[in-house]
Amino acid sequence: MTEITEVPSPFCGIGTDDLAIQVDGISIKVTANGCAINTPAFEQAISDFSPRVDGKEVSLDEAVCKAAEILKAANQPVIGGCATDVNGMRALMALADRNGAVVDNMNFTAAKRNFLALQDSGWMTTTLAEIKNRCDLFVVIACDLEVFAPRFYERYLWNKESMFLDDTSAREIIYIGKAPSGKASTSPDNRQAQVLECENADLPEVLAVLRALIKGNLVNAEQVAGIAITDLQNIADKLKAASYGVVSWAAGALDFSQAELSVQTICELVKDVNASGVRCSGFPLGGKEGDQTANQVCGWQTGYPARMRFSSDIPEYDPFLYDINQMFDNGEVDAFVWVHAFNASAVPPSGGKIPTIVVARSGMTFEEEPAVFIPVGTPGIDHVGHAYRLDNVVAIRLKKLRDSGLPSTAEVLTAIEQGLVN
């Protein structure tokens, strides 16, 4: 039995790096600083050690050969999931390039709302370190932040030491849309967050009014979506009076038509606050289980995030056309690869009769057994690696905690790629 401290997590997205882990053979127990996301992710048991072809256990070489055989026969393969570390994503991109596949991250439908706003008009965003050291007003839009990242407040807002604030407990928290489900947003001196609740469908109107008030425009109404205009004016005034305000949102929570326009409104109101002479930044929430890592590697190698096709001489990016769910519905897919090294519950969408290759964390169970299933090690548990935090500026150095004997995603995908050449 071994105790390992200062363990970084690839699961929560916020760069938690102070976990204490007890390792007993291949069993893992979080003994300190766990949370509702990290603890079950680290403690997930291994139940599969051998690859399977059509439900029968085979050697790794046999499974790789079968996977290569399926991809060689395909006219339009797609690779989805994309939850892995940097090296795993590099290998995935090489496989897609070799095979002419479409690459689509499983959470890109939500992330697309951010990318469309960013590509259209840009944004001004900040980092976790800046929030920890400078932020005095934190606004959360349409997200239950303590469910999204249970230790966010503890690590980045109620931290005891800050470079530029004398008293971090004086920070002010405001929620617009969804109310917090717990008390993590309550300050150490017991001040509760201000909450202006409304339905998600009403957020476009609420945000538009808030931006108008920040710009000093006249609003001829007493309320919008049940929120008093005076309350929104109060928030506008606080943003313009703060030393370093931060406005955060979760694109995944903005699940309504043309939500990218609401993201753009948030980004523009941040710019409007800065135009008044006050520092303010946006902070998009997302990127757990490899999302940011996948988009980072895609960006380095192609200049684009996910949702690309590699069957031409150059990568072709289209956030609408290369949605694999839509491609399945249109009958455009004849081979499917699902990559998910972090979460055994993240099963692939049903491909029907389409040959499916699953390269995923041990323990994944299926309603329909895939043509090929290869269990792989989890980055940060079974092998070292790198994964990006949700703010995109820090690559977390992941540790190896145990010897499970499982191959890495990069090793498996590279072997399949080599099988396409031979």
CORUR-V911106 format. One record per backbone hydrogen bond with DSSP energy under -1.0 kcal/mol. NH is the residue of the N-H (numbers start at 1). CO is the residue of the C=O. E is the energy in kcal/mol with one decimal. If there is no record, write none. Layout:
NH|CO|E ; NH|CO|E
//
This chain:
2|23|-2.9 ; 4|21|-3.2 ; 7|19|-2.4 ; 9|16|-2.5 ; 19|7|-1.7 ; 20|32|-1.9 ; 21|4|-3.4 ; 22|29|-3.2 ; 23|2|-3.3 ; 24|27|-2.7 ; 27|24|-2.1 ; 29|22|-2.2 ; 31|20|-2.5 ; 32|20|-1.2 ; 39|35|-2.0 ; 41|37|-1.2 ; 42|38|-2.7 ; 43|39|-2.3 ; 52|373|-2.8 ; 53|56|-2.6 ; 54|371|-1.8 ; 56|53|-1.7 ; 58|51|-2.3 ; 63|59|-2.2 ; 64|60|-2.6 ; 65|61|-2.4 ; 66|62|-2.2 ; 67|63|-2.3 ; 68|64|-2.6 ; 69|65|-2.2 ; 70|66|-2.2 ; 71|67|-2.2 ; 72|68|-2.5 ; 73|69|-1.3 ; 78|335|-2.0 ; 79|102|-3.4 ; 80|337|-3.0 ; 82|80|-1.7 ; 83|339|-2.0 ; 86|386|-2.3 ; 89|85|-2.4 ; 90|86|-2.4 ; 91|87|-2.2 ; 92|88|-2.1 ; 93|89|-2.4 ; 94|90|-2.1 ; 95|91|-2.3 ; 96|92|-2.5 ; 97|93|-2.5 ; 98|94|-2.2 ; 99|95|-2.1 ; 100|96|-1.5 ; 101|96|-1.8 ; 102|77|-1.9 ; 103|308|-2.8 ; 104|79|-2.4 ; 106|81|-1.2 ; 108|105|-1.9 ; 111|107|-2.2 ; 112|108|-3.0 ; 113|110|-1.3 ; 115|111|-2.3 ; 116|112|-2.8 ; 117|113|-1.1 ; 118|114|-2.8 ; 119|115|-3.0 ; 120|116|-1.6 ; 121|117|-2.4 ; 122|118|-1.4 ; 126|282|-1.9 ; 131|127|-2.0 ; 132|128|-2.5 ; 133|129|-1.8 ; 134|130|-2.5 ; 136|244|-1.5 ; 137|244|-1.0 ; 138|172|-2.9 ; 139|246|-3.1 ; 140|174|-3.3 ; 141|248|-2.2 ; 142|176|-2.7 ; 145|143|-1.3 ; 147|144|-1.4 ; 148|144|-2.1 ; 149|145|-3.0 ; 152|149|-2.2 ; 155|151|-2.3 ; 156|152|-2.6 ; 157|153|-1.8 ; 158|153|-3.5 ; 164|133|-1.3 ; 170|167|-1.6 ; 171|168|-1.7 ; 172|136|-2.0 ; 174|138|-2.5 ; 175|194|-3.2 ; 176|140|-2.8 ; 177|196|-3.0 ; 186|183|-1.5 ; 187|191|-2.7 ; 190|187|-2.3 ; 194|173|-2.4 ; 196|175|-2.8 ; 198|177|-1.7 ; 202|199|-1.4 ; 203|200|-1.4 ; 206|202|-2.2 ; 207|203|-3.2 ; 208|204|-1.8 ; 209|205|-2.2 ; 210|206|-2.4 ; 211|207|-2.4 ; 212|208|-2.1 ; 213|209|-2.3 ; 214|210|-2.1 ; 215|211|-2.1 ; 217|212|-2.8 ; 221|219|-1.6 ; 224|227|-2.6 ; 227|224|-2.2 ; 229|222|-2.4 ; 232|228|-1.7 ; 233|229|-2.7 ; 234|230|-1.8 ; 235|231|-1.6 ; 236|232|-2.5 ; 237|233|-2.5 ; 238|234|-2.1 ; 239|235|-2.5 ; 240|236|-1.8 ; 242|238|-1.3 ; 245|279|-1.8 ; 246|137|-2.5 ; 247|281|-2.6 ; 248|139|-3.4 ; 249|283|-1.2 ; 253|250|-1.5 ; 255|253|-1.8 ; 256|254|-1.6 ; 259|256|-1.2 ; 261|258|-1.7 ; 263|259|-2.0 ; 264|260|-2.2 ; 265|261|-1.9 ; 266|262|-2.3 ; 267|263|-2.5 ; 268|264|-2.5 ; 269|265|-2.4 ; 270|266|-1.7 ; 271|267|-1.6 ; 272|268|-2.2 ; 273|269|-2.0 ; 274|270|-1.9 ; 275|271|-2.1 ; 277|274|-1.9 ; 278|273|-1.3 ; 281|245|-2.2 ; 282|124|-3.2 ; 283|247|-1.9 ; 285|249|-3.3 ; 294|290|-2.7 ; 295|291|-2.2 ; 296|292|-2.5 ; 297|293|-2.4 ; 298|294|-2.3 ; 299|295|-2.2 ; 300|296|-2.5 ; 301|297|-2.2 ; 302|298|-2.2 ; 303|299|-1.3 ; 307|103|-1.7 ; 308|103|-1.6 ; 309|316|-2.2 ; 310|101|-1.8 ; 316|309|-2.4 ; 318|307|-2.0 ; 322|318|-1.6 ; 323|320|-1.1 ; 327|323|-2.3 ; 328|324|-2.5 ; 329|325|-2.1 ; 330|326|-1.9 ; 331|328|-1.5 ; 332|327|-2.7 ; 334|76|-1.6 ; 336|355|-2.4 ; 337|78|-2.7 ; 338|357|-3.0 ; 339|80|-2.3 ; 340|359|-2.0 ; 341|83|-3.2 ; 346|343|-1.4 ; 347|345|-2.0 ; 354|351|-2.2 ; 357|336|-3.2 ; 358|372|-3.1 ; 359|338|-3.1 ; 360|374|-1.3 ; 361|340|-2.3 ; 364|361|-1.1 ; 372|356|-1.9 ; 373|52|-2.7 ; 374|358|-3.1 ; 376|360|-2.4 ; 377|407|-3.3 ; 380|383|-2.4 ; 381|378|-2.1 ; 382|378|-2.8 ; 385|398|-1.3 ; 387|396|-1.6 ; 389|394|-2.1 ; 390|13|-3.1 ; 392|389|-1.6 ; 396|387|-3.5 ; 398|385|-2.8 ; 401|381|-2.7 ; 402|381|-1.6 ; 412|408|-2.0 ; 413|409|-2.9 ; 414|410|-2.3 ; 415|411|-1.8 ; 416|412|-2.2 ; 417|413|-2.4 ; 418|414|-2.4 ; 419|415|-1.7 ; 420|416|-1.1 ; 422|418|-1.9
//
